Amino acid sequence: MFPIEFFIGLILIGICAGFASGLLGVGGGFLIVPLQYFLLKYIGVNPDLAMLISLGTSLAIIIPTSMSGAYRHTRTMEGIIQPGIRLGVFGIIGGAVGGFVASGLPSRVLEIIFGCLLLFITVNNIVNINKEREEARIPFNLLSTGIIGLLVGFSSGLLGVGGGIFIIAILTSLMGFSMIEAIGTSSIFISLTAIGGFLSYMVSGWGVSTFPYSIGYVSIINFLLIACFSVPLASIGAKYAHRIPQKKLKIIFSILVLYMALKMLGILP
């Protein structure tokens, strides 16, 4: 039913997204969504349906992938479980709301806002590239946790990404976390946040999606094949994150954030 190139593409997506997820504490959605979208269009799926399938399935894949990376981080770091869960609880709510409104709310304005924010964060990271950590500008309390968790969770559900790029940038730039602490905390946060978005895409697409072997807008074939490779690769990526100097991690992260900023602003295709 599907060409062999489709299955090969899914495997490659799983390998790349899984390693990036563990290494940088991101969900890998920035790779999973567009690459799935191109693959689905390649086999003839309607672009609108292809996008919704890509978003919903991406969030489903992010859950086990991020959990794999989070488990590895918790084995080597202390003090990341509590902040990760606190942020994640609010992220689940935001992710569910974002997922439900994704098909009806124009996301362009939100993309521009986040694109500008990411550009600012990139410049800030470059200026402070030699600092191990910055001073906290916002206290890590219930109010700040709630606001940040809800907003990043909403963007996660709306854009089909785990929100790791946003949460790491906020934790390092505003809340005084070191890069490796932010990566570990993020891996816990996005594994929870993706649950809300995944459920909303599954429910909103119930009886609507015509893609074979799918539950709502979540493709079972895509999920299983990508996750089979992304989960073990996330654990490997997380292991390497603790071996790379923080300055290099900042450089890699800054390049990734810059790419996402230009993508959201429409400068890159």
GUDREN-995455 format. One line per field, with one value per atom (N, C-alpha, C): atom name; residue in one letter; x, y, z. Coordinates in steps of 0.02 Angstrom, whole numbers, padded with zeros to 5 digits, m for minus. Example, Ala and Ser with C-alpha at 12.3 -4.5 7.8 and 13.67 -1.06 7.14 Angstrom:
residues 2
atome: [N:CA:C:N:CA:C] .
residu: [A:A:A:S:S:S] .
X: [00660:00615:00660:00642:00684:00645] .
Y: [m00284:m00225:m00165:m00112:m00053:00002] .
Z: [00390:00390:00390:00354:00357:00394] .
//
This chain:
residues 269
atome: [N:CA:C:N:CA:C:N:CA:C:N:CA:C:N:CA:C:N:CA:C:N:CA:C:N:CA:C:N:CA:C:N:CA:C:N:CA:C:N:CA:C:N:CA:C:N:CA:C:N:CA:C:N:CA:C:N:CA:C:N:CA:C:N:CA:C:N:CA:C:N:CA:C:N:CA:C:N:CA:C:N:CA:C:N:CA:C:N:CA:C:N:CA:C:N:CA:C:N:CA:C:N:CA:C:N:CA:C:N:CA:C:N:CA:C:N:CA:C:N:CA:C:N:CA:C:N:CA:C:N:CA:C:N:CA:C:N:CA:C:N:CA:C:N:CA:C:N:CA:C:N:CA:C:N:CA:C:N:CA:C:N:CA:C:N:CA:C:N:CA:C:N:CA:C:N:CA:C:N:CA:C:N:CA:C:N:CA:C:N:CA:C:N:CA:C:N:CA:C:N:CA:C:N:CA:C:N:CA:C:N:CA:C:N:CA:C:N:CA:C:N:CA:C:N:CA:C:N:CA:C:N:CA:C:N:CA:C:N:CA:C:N:CA:C:N:CA:C:N:CA:C:N:CA:C:N:CA:C:N:CA:C:N:CA:C:N:CA:C:N:CA:C:N:CA:C:N:CA:C:N:CA:C:N:CA:C:N:CA:C:N:CA:C:N:CA:C:N:CA:C:N:CA:C:N:CA:C:N:CA:C:N:CA:C:N:CA:C:N:CA:C:N:CA:C:N:CA:C:N:CA:C:N:CA:C:N:CA:C:N:CA:C:N:CA:C:N:CA:C:N:CA:C:N:CA:C:N:CA:C:N:CA:C:N:CA:C:N:CA:C:N:CA:C:N:CA:C:N:CA:C:N:CA:C:N:CA:C:N:CA:C:N:CA:C:N:CA:C:N:CA:C:N:CA:C:N:CA:C:N:CA:C:N:CA:C:N:CA:C:N:CA:C:N:CA:C:N:CA:C:N:CA:C:N:CA:C:N:CA:C:N:CA:C:N:CA:C:N:CA:C:N:CA:C:N:CA:C:N:CA:C:N:CA:C:N:CA:C:N:CA:C:N:CA:C:N:CA:C:N:CA:C:N:CA:C:N:CA:C:N:CA:C:N:CA:C:N:CA:C:N:CA:C:N:CA:C:N:CA:C:N:CA:C:N:CA:C:N:CA:C:N:CA:C:N:CA:C:N:CA:C:N:CA:C:N:CA:C:N:CA:C:N:CA:C:N:CA:C:N:CA:C:N:CA:C:N:CA:C:N:CA:C:N:CA:C:N:CA:C:N:CA:C:N:CA:C:N:CA:C:N:CA:C:N:CA:C:N:CA:C:N:CA:C:N:CA:C:N:CA:C:N:CA:C:N:CA:C:N:CA:C:N:CA:C:N:CA:C:N:CA:C:N:CA:C:N:CA:C:N:CA:C:N:CA:C:N:CA:C:N:CA:C:N:CA:C:N:CA:C:N:CA:C:N:CA:C:N:CA:C:N:CA:C:N:CA:C:N:CA:C:N:CA:C:N:CA:C:N:CA:C:N:CA:C:N:CA:C:N:CA:C:N:CA:C:N:CA:C:N:CA:C:N:CA:C:N:CA:C:N:CA:C:N:CA:C:N:CA:C:N:CA:C:N:CA:C:N:CA:C:N:CA:C:N:CA:C:N:CA:C:N:CA:C:N:CA:C:N:CA:C:N:CA:C:N:CA:C:N:CA:C:N:CA:C:N:CA:C:N:CA:C:N:CA:C:N:CA:C:N:CA:C:N:CA:C:N:CA:C:N:CA:C:N:CA:C:N:CA:C:N:CA:C:N:CA:C:N:CA:C:N:CA:C:N:CA:C:N:CA:C:N:CA:C:N:CA:C:N:CA:C:N:CA:C:N:CA:C:N:CA:C:N:CA:C:N:CA:C:N:CA:C:N:CA:C:N:CA:C:N:CA:C:N:CA:C:N:CA:C:N:CA:C:N:CA:C:N:CA:C:N:CA:C:N:CA:C:N:CA:C:N:CA:C:N:CA:C:N:CA:C:N:CA:C:N:CA:C:N:CA:C:N:CA:C:N:CA:C:N:CA:C:N:CA:C:N:CA:C:N:CA:C:N:CA:C:N:CA:C] .
residu: [M:M:M:F:F:F:P:P:P:I:I:I:E:E:E:F:F:F:F:F:F:I:I:I:G:G:G:L:L:L:I:I:I:L:L:L:I:I:I:G:G:G:I:I:I:C:C:C:A:A:A:G:G:G:F:F:F:A:A:A:S:S:S:G:G:G:L:L:L:L:L:L:G:G:G:V:V:V:G:G:G:G:G:G:G:G:G:F:F:F:L:L:L:I:I:I:V:V:V:P:P:P:L:L:L:Q:Q:Q:Y:Y:Y:F:F:F:L:L:L:L:L:L:K:K:K:Y:Y:Y:I:I:I:G:G:G:V:V:V:N:N:N:P:P:P:D:D:D:L:L:L:A:A:A:M:M:M:L:L:L:I:I:I:S:S:S:L:L:L:G:G:G:T:T:T:S:S:S:L:L:L:A:A:A:I:I:I:I:I:I:I:I:I:P:P:P:T:T:T:S:S:S:M:M:M:S:S:S:G:G:G:A:A:A:Y:Y:Y:R:R:R:H:H:H:T:T:T:R:R:R:T:T:T:M:M:M:E:E:E:G:G:G:I:I:I:I:I:I:Q:Q:Q:P:P:P:G:G:G:I:I:I:R:R:R:L:L:L:G:G:G:V:V:V:F:F:F:G:G:G:I:I:I:I:I:I:G:G:G:G:G:G:A:A:A:V:V:V:G:G:G:G:G:G:F:F:F:V:V:V:A:A:A:S:S:S:G:G:G:L:L:L:P:P:P:S:S:S:R:R:R:V:V:V:L:L:L:E:E:E:I:I:I:I:I:I:F:F:F:G:G:G:C:C:C:L:L:L:L:L:L:L:L:L:F:F:F:I:I:I:T:T:T:V:V:V:N:N:N:N:N:N:I:I:I:V:V:V:N:N:N:I:I:I:N:N:N:K:K:K:E:E:E:R:R:R:E:E:E:E:E:E:A:A:A:R:R:R:I:I:I:P:P:P:F:F:F:N:N:N:L:L:L:L:L:L:S:S:S:T:T:T:G:G:G:I:I:I:I:I:I:G:G:G:L:L:L:L:L:L:V:V:V:G:G:G:F:F:F:S:S:S:S:S:S:G:G:G:L:L:L:L:L:L:G:G:G:V:V:V:G:G:G:G:G:G:G:G:G:I:I:I:F:F:F:I:I:I:I:I:I:A:A:A:I:I:I:L:L:L:T:T:T:S:S:S:L:L:L:M:M:M:G:G:G:F:F:F:S:S:S:M:M:M:I:I:I:E:E:E:A:A:A:I:I:I:G:G:G:T:T:T:S:S:S:S:S:S:I:I:I:F:F:F:I:I:I:S:S:S:L:L:L:T:T:T:A:A:A:I:I:I:G:G:G:G:G:G:F:F:F:L:L:L:S:S:S:Y:Y:Y:M:M:M:V:V:V:S:S:S:G:G:G:W:W:W:G:G:G:V:V:V:S:S:S:T:T:T:F:F:F:P:P:P:Y:Y:Y:S:S:S:I:I:I:G:G:G:Y:Y:Y:V:V:V:S:S:S:I:I:I:I:I:I:N:N:N:F:F:F:L:L:L:L:L:L:I:I:I:A:A:A:C:C:C:F:F:F:S:S:S:V:V:V:P:P:P:L:L:L:A:A:A:S:S:S:I:I:I:G:G:G:A:A:A:K:K:K:Y:Y:Y:A:A:A:H:H:H:R:R:R:I:I:I:P:P:P:Q:Q:Q:K:K:K:K:K:K:L:L:L:K:K:K:I:I:I:I:I:I:F:F:F:S:S:S:I:I:I:L:L:L:V:V:V:L:L:L:Y:Y:Y:M:M:M:A:A:A:L:L:L:K:K:K:M:M:M:L:L:L:G:G:G:I:I:I:L:L:L:P:P:P] .
X: [00041:00000:00043:00097:00143:00208:00240:00304:00359:00410:00465:00501:00504:00538:00506:00440:00404:00428:00436:00458:00531:00572:00642:00645:00603:00601:00581:00532:00509:00565:00604:00659:00712:00729:00779:00756:00691:00663:00672:00658:00664:00735:00784:00854:00876:00863:00885:00849:00783:00744:00759:00769:00783:00849:00901:00966:00964:00932:00926:00886:00835:00794:00835:00873:00913:00971:01003:01062:01043:00988:00971:00910:00878:00820:00759:00756:00698:00659:00597:00555:00571:00603:00618:00563:00511:00456:00475:00528:00550:00576:00594:00613:00555:00521:00468:00411:00390:00332:00345:00396:00405:00424:00466:00487:00429:00387:00327:00282:00274:00231:00253:00319:00345:00334:00344:00335:00262:00217:00146:00123:00148:00130:00160:00219:00252:00210:00174:00133:00062:00050:m00013:m00066:m00048:m00097:m00112:m00175:m00195:m00154:m00127:m00083:m00114:m00178:m00210:m00212:m00231:m00232:m00162:m00115:m00045:m00017:m00034:m00009:m00038:m00103:m00134:m00109:m00100:m00071:00000:00038:00108:00110:00066:00064:00044:m00012:m00037:00010:00037:00082:00148:00171:00232:00227:00172:00163:00160:00129:00126:00196:00238:00306:00349:00337:00377:00372:00314:00303:00354:00357:00406:00478:00489:00556:00586:00546:00569:00577:00533:00538:00603:00624:00687:00745:00746:00799:00796:00735:00726:00752:00739:00763:00839:00872:00945:00970:00937:00959:00950:00894:00881:00931:00962:01011:01077:01089:01153:01146:01083:01073:01019:01029:00979:00944:00885:00849:00814:00805:00771:00700:00685:00620:00564:00573:00520:00504:00553:00536:00508:00533:00507:00434:00416:00346:00301:00325:00284:00268:00318:00307:00262:00274:00238:00164:00144:00073:00035:00063:00031:00038:00093:00104:00053:00030:m00021:m00085:m00104:m00165:m00157:m00100:m00087:m00083:m00053:m00047:m00114:m00159:m00226:m00264:m00261:m00295:m00266:m00200:m00167:m00184:m00189:m00206:m00277:m00324:m00394:m00405:m00367:m00378:m00334:m00290:m00242:m00276:m00333:m00365:m00406:m00420:m00462:m00428:m00374:m00341:m00281:m00278:m00219:m00156:m00108:m00048:00006:m00005:00047:00070:00022:00040:00082:00062:00099:00169:00175:00240:00286:00259:00300:00324:00278:00296:00352:00344:00394:00459:00453:00512:00554:00522:00557:00588:00551:00577:00640:00637:00694:00755:00743:00799:00833:00793:00820:00861:00834:00868:00934:00934:00996:01050:01033:01081:01105:01059:01076:01124:01113:01157:01227:01230:01295:01334:01299:01332:01359:01321:01340:01366:01399:01420:01470:01509:01561:01537:01476:01449:01420:01437:01409:01334:01315:01244:01235:01174:01158:01119:01118:01079:01005:00968:00895:00862:00823:00787:00714:00690:00622:00625:00591:00592:00554:00578:00545:00493:00433:00379:00317:00262:00201:00173:00176:00149:00189:00255:00297:00294:00292:00287:00222:00167:00102:00099:00123:00120:00164:00226:00273:00248:00225:00201:00142:00094:00035:00052:00093:00110:00151:00202:00243:00202:00160:00117:00069:00042:m00004:00032:00092:00131:00148:00159:00174:00115:00055:m00003:m00020:m00011:m00029:00019:00084:00134:00159:00135:00155:00226:00254:00322:00319:00373:00371:00378:00405:00416:00482:00526:00590:00634:00633:00673:00653:00587:00562:00579:00566:00575:00649:00693:00765:00789:00766:00786:00762:00702:00674:00712:00725:00758:00830:00865:00935:00940:00896:00902:00869:00815:00776:00776:00787:00777:00840:00898:00961:00982:00953:00973:01035:01079:01134:01105:01143:01118:01100:01143:01130:01070:01062:01003:00939:00942:00884:00866:00916:00904:00871:00896:00866:00795:00783:00716:00668:00693:00652:00629:00673:00655:00596:00593:00537:00474:00483:00427:00392:00431:00399:00368:00394:00363:00293:00281:00214:00171:00200:00163:00134:00173:00150:00087:00075:00015:m00048:m00051:m00110:m00124:m00072:m00081:m00098:m00066:m00080:m00153:m00180:m00249:m00298:m00282:m00327:m00329:m00271:m00270:m00306:m00301:m00335:m00411:m00434:m00506:m00534:m00499:m00525:m00527:m00484:m00484:m00524:m00559:m00598:m00654:m00655:m00707:m00697:m00642:m00629:m00573:m00518:m00460:m00476:m00452:m00462:m00396:m00344:m00279:m00282:m00256:m00260:m00224:m00253:m00224:m00206:m00255:m00244:m00300:m00284:m00334:m00338:m00392:m00396:m00342:m00303:m00249:m00182:m00183:m00121:m00113:m00061:m00048:m00012:m00042:m00013:00052:00051:00111:00170:00157:00210:00236:00190:00208:00254:00233:00270:00339:00343:00407:00456:00433:00478:00499:00451:00465:00513:00510:00555:00628:00642:00711:00725:00675:00686:00697:00663:00668:00739:00768:00837:00889:00877:00925:00923:00865:00859:00902:00903:00945:01019:01038:01108:01126:01080:01092:01100:01058:01061:01128:01154:01219:01274:01272:01323:01317:01257:01246:01289:01301:01339:01415:01435:01506:01530:01482:01499:01503:01556:01561:01500:01480:01420:01426:01486:01494:01475:01496:01479:01404:01374:01302:01265:01290:01259:01264:01320:01330:01281:01277:01231:01159:01142:01074:01059:01107:01097:01084:01121:01112:01041:01020:00953:00899:00908:00859:00855:00914:00915:00878:00889:00854:00779:00757:00685:00657:00695:00672:00661:00710:00704:00648:00638:00584:00516:00508:00445:00429:00481:00470:00459:00467:00456:00515:00573:00633:00662:00657:00677:00614:00617:00558:00543] .
Y: [m00061:00000:00063:00061:00117:00098:00145:00130:00119:00081:00065:00127:00179:00241:00274:00264:00293:00263:00197:00163:00181:00185:00205:00276:00320:00389:00392:00352:00351:00328:00279:00253:00308:00343:00396:00453:00469:00521:00500:00437:00412:00416:00400:00402:00473:00518:00588:00623:00616:00651:00623:00558:00527:00551:00552:00575:00648:00689:00761:00771:00731:00736:00725:00671:00656:00704:00724:00768:00838:00866:00936:00945:00891:00898:00925:00916:00938:00876:00886:00829:00800:00838:00816:00833:00869:00886:00931:00972:01017:00977:00914:00869:00824:00797:00748:00777:00838:00868:00882:00922:00937:00876:00831:00773:00725:00715:00674:00705:00771:00808:00797:00802:00793:00720:00673:00602:00587:00614:00602:00633:00693:00724:00683:00655:00614:00554:00524:00466:00486:00552:00574:00595:00605:00626:00700:00719:00789:00831:00889:00929:00948:00967:00985:00926:00868:00809:00788:00794:00776:00817:00882:00924:00903:00891:00871:00803:00757:00692:00700:00744:00756:00785:00833:00866:00816:00781:00735:00677:00648:00591:00612:00672:00697:00699:00724:00729:00660:00612:00543:00513:00526:00500:00533:00597:00635:00605:00577:00552:00498:00440:00389:00410:00450:00472:00515:00563:00608:00570:00523:00483:00444:00419:00383:00427:00488:00536:00559:00570:00593:00541:00478:00425:00425:00434:00437:00498:00555:00616:00610:00580:00574:00527:00484:00438:00473:00529:00564:00633:00657:00724:00721:00762:00769:00836:00842:00905:00927:00881:00900:00872:00822:00790:00837:00869:00912:00971:01011:01066:01042:00985:00958:00939:00907:00886:00947:00995:01055:01092:01101:01134:01091:01025:00980:00975:00981:00978:01034:01094:01151:01143:01113:01102:01056:01006:00960:00998:01044:01084:01128:01163:01207:01168:01109:01067:01044:01026:01004:01060:01120:01178:01195:01196:01212:01162:01098:01048:01055:01073:01079:01140:01194:01254:01256:01206:01207:01210:01176:01174:01237:01278:01336:01403:01404:01468:01480:01537:01552:01553:01514:01508:01557:01595:01639:01692:01723:01775:01745:01686:01653:01635:01611:01593:01654:01712:01773:01794:01791:01810:01765:01699:01652:01658:01673:01682:01740:01796:01855:01839:01801:01781:01738:01691:01647:01684:01735:01776:01812:01839:01872:01823:01762:01712:01691:01686:01669:01720:01784:01838:01836:01824:01821:01763:01706:01648:01662:01696:01712:01760:01811:01860:01827:01778:01746:01675:01664:01597:01567:01608:01583:01576:01596:01590:01520:01490:01425:01430:01483:01497:01571:01595:01665:01673:01734:01748:01743:01716:01709:01778:01792:01855:01847:01786:01770:01714:01720:01667:01605:01547:01485:01468:01497:01484:01461:01452:01425:01469:01536:01581:01578:01584:01583:01514:01462:01394:01385:01410:01404:01441:01503:01544:01514:01496:01469:01401:01358:01292:01296:01340:01347:01374:01427:01458:01411:01380:01335:01273:01250:01193:01209:01269:01290:01290:01317:01318:01247:01202:01133:01100:01108:01078:01109:01174:01210:01194:01188:01180:01108:01062:00992:00978:01020:01010:01000:00974:00962:01025:01078:01141:01145:01095:01094:01155:01177:01235:01295:01305:01363:01357:01299:01292:01295:01267:01271:01343:01379:01449:01490:01479:01516:01498:01434:01412:01439:01440:01463:01539:01573:01646:01684:01656:01694:01665:01599:01568:01539:01553:01535:01463:01424:01354:01350:01301:01288:01251:01247:01216:01142:01105:01034:01024:01068:01064:01077:01127:01144:01087:01055:00999:00942:00924:00870:00886:00948:00969:00969:00993:00996:00927:00878:00810:00783:00800:00779:00819:00884:00929:00909:00898:00885:00816:00768:00702:00705:00754:00763:00809:00864:00912:00881:00838:00807:00765:00742:00701:00740:00802:00843:00855:00873:00886:00822:00767:00703:00683:00688:00670:00714:00779:00824:00810:00793:00776:00709:00664:00600:00608:00651:00662:00705:00760:00806:00774:00724:00691:00627:00612:00550:00551:00503:00501:00549:00588:00638:00614:00590:00570:00509:00511:00455:00419:00435:00403:00332:00282:00212:00201:00158:00137:00197:00239:00297:00302:00333:00349:00425:00452:00524:00547:00597:00622:00590:00532:00498:00435:00432:00374:00320:00261:00206:00182:00177:00154:00202:00266:00316:00315:00311:00311:00252:00192:00132:00131:00148:00142:00195:00257:00310:00299:00281:00273:00215:00162:00105:00126:00178:00202:00264:00306:00368:00355:00306:00293:00271:00219:00201:00255:00291:00343:00402:00415:00469:00454:00392:00372:00381:00365:00374:00448:00488:00560:00591:00569:00596:00579:00520:00500:00546:00563:00607:00679:00699:00767:00781:00730:00739:00736:00720:00716:00778:00816:00874:00936:00977:01039:01084:01120:01161:01215:01240:01291:01264:01202:01171:01157:01136:01125:01190:01246:01310:01330:01315:01331:01290:01225:01182:01205:01220:01242:01308:01354:01420:01414:01369:01357:01331:01284:01255:01307:01349:01401:01452:01470:01517:01489:01425:01393:01395:01379:01379:01450:01499:01569:01590:01576:01594:01556:01493:01452:01481:01500:01527:01595:01634:01700:01696:01636:01628:01645:01658:01675:01614:01556:01492:01454:01414:01377:01319] .
Z: [00000:00000:00000:00039:00042:00007:m00028:m00061:m00009:m00028:00018:00041:m00003:00017:00077:00084:00140:00206:00208:00269:00285:00233:00244:00272:00245:00270:00343:00363:00433:00480:00457:00498:00507:00453:00458:00503:00500:00544:00617:00632:00700:00726:00684:00704:00719:00673:00680:00738:00741:00793:00862:00867:00931:00960:00920:00944:00964:00923:00940:01004:01014:01074:01137:01138:01198:01208:01154:01159:01182:01156:01169:01212:01235:01278:01242:01176:01137:01117:01095:01078:01010:00968:00901:00851:00875:00831:00774:00783:00730:00670:00681:00626:00606:00656:00643:00603:00620:00586:00511:00494:00423:00381:00408:00369:00357:00409:00399:00347:00351:00305:00232:00220:00153:00129:00175:00157:00140:00180:00169:00103:00088:00024:m00034:m00022:m00074:m00094:m00046:m00063:m00082:m00089:m00116:m00066:m00003:00047:00038:00046:00041:00090:00068:00111:00178:00180:00243:00291:00266:00308:00328:00281:00294:00352:00354:00408:00475:00478:00541:00565:00519:00537:00564:00531:00553:00623:00636:00702:00757:00745:00796:00809:00755:00763:00795:00779:00809:00885:00910:00983:01014:00980:01005:01010:00960:00959:01012:01024:01072:01143:01160:01229:01247:01212:01231:01217:01164:01148:01204:01227:01281:01347:01359:01421:01422:01364:01360:01378:01349:01365:01437:01463:01532:01581:01568:01613:01618:01561:01561:01599:01591:01626:01701:01723:01795:01829:01792:01821:01835:01802:01811:01842:01851:01880:01934:01986:02038:02031:02058:02061:01998:01949:01888:01884:01925:01920:01943:02001:02028:01982:01960:01915:01848:01823:01761:01765:01821:01830:01843:01883:01897:01833:01790:01726:01681:01683:01639:01654:01717:01735:01700:01703:01669:01593:01572:01500:01469:01507:01482:01465:01510:01499:01438:01434:01377:01312:01314:01254:01229:01275:01255:01221:01251:01222:01153:01148:01085:01030:01048:00999:00972:01017:00996:00950:00961:00921:00858:00851:00795:00727:00720:00654:00640:00691:00680:00692:00730:00746:00701:00669:00627:00671:00652:00694:00673:00620:00593:00643:00678:00726:00782:00806:00860:00836:00773:00746:00743:00724:00719:00789:00838:00906:00933:00925:00949:00908:00844:00802:00827:00844:00870:00938:00980:01045:01037:00990:00979:00952:00910:00887:00945:00990:01050:01092:01100:01140:01108:01041:01006:01019:01012:01024:01097:01143:01214:01228:01195:01205:01178:01121:01091:01135:01162:01205:01268:01294:01358:01347:01289:01271:01320:01353:01399:01471:01485:01553:01564:01621:01637:01650:01685:01697:01709:01695:01706:01770:01797:01857:01841:01890:01881:01881:01829:01825:01846:01845:01866:01917:01975:02025:02001:02019:01999:02053:02045:02093:02056:02093:02063:02008:02017:01967:01902:01908:01847:01814:01855:01828:01788:01817:01784:01718:01718:01657:01602:01621:01571:01545:01591:01571:01524:01539:01497:01428:01426:01362:01317:01346:01307:01287:01333:01318:01261:01261:01208:01140:01139:01076:01054:01103:01088:01051:01079:01048:00981:00976:00915:00858:00873:00821:00815:00858:00853:00874:00916:00942:01018:01047:01119:01160:01130:01167:01201:01189:01223:01207:01144:01125:01166:01174:01211:01285:01314:01387:01406:01365:01380:01377:01325:01318:01377:01401:01458:01522:01532:01594:01598:01541:01543:01542:01506:01498:01555:01584:01632:01703:01709:01774:01805:01776:01808:01804:01759:01751:01707:01722:01676:01615:01561:01500:01512:01546:01556:01603:01653:01697:01658:01614:01574:01526:01497:01451:01488:01547:01586:01607:01631:01652:01593:01536:01476:01453:01458:01435:01475:01540:01582:01563:01555:01539:01475:01421:01356:01352:01391:01391:01421:01466:01494:01451:01428:01388:01324:01292:01230:01239:01301:01314:01298:01322:01311:01238:01200:01129:01091:01108:01075:01084:01144:01157:01118:01114:01079:01004:00974:00903:00890:00937:00930:00932:00978:00986:00929:00913:00862:00793:00781:00716:00713:00769:00772:00720:00675:00624:00567:00569:00517:00471:00501:00462:00419:00357:00311:00297:00336:00327:00355:00318:00342:00408:00448:00512:00556:00568:00611:00662:00718:00770:00773:00747:00740:00692:00713:00671:00690:00722:00742:00701:00660:00618:00658:00662:00700:00667:00600:00564:00575:00565:00575:00647:00694:00765:00782:00763:00782:00749:00685:00650:00673:00680:00703:00776:00819:00890:00903:00862:00871:00867:00828:00820:00863:00873:00910:00985:01013:01085:01105:01073:01093:01075:01020:01000:01049:01080:01129:01190:01211:01268:01252:01191:01170:01167:01140:01137:01205:01253:01321:01353:01339:01366:01341:01277:01248:01273:01292:01317:01379:01419:01480:01468:01407:01390:01352:01325:01284:01329:01324:01364:01353:01405:01401:01348:01336:01284:01216:01202:01138:01133:01189:01190:01176:01204:01191:01118:01087:01016:00974:00987:00950:00960:01022:01037:01003:01003:00973:00898:00865:00793:00780:00823:00816:00828:00879:00894:00837:00810:00754:00693:00679:00624:00634:00696:00711:00706:00727:00724:00652:00609:00538:00504:00526:00498:00517:00579:00603:00572:00560:00530:00454:00427:00355:00312:00344:00306:00272:00307:00277:00258:00204:00181:00228] .
//
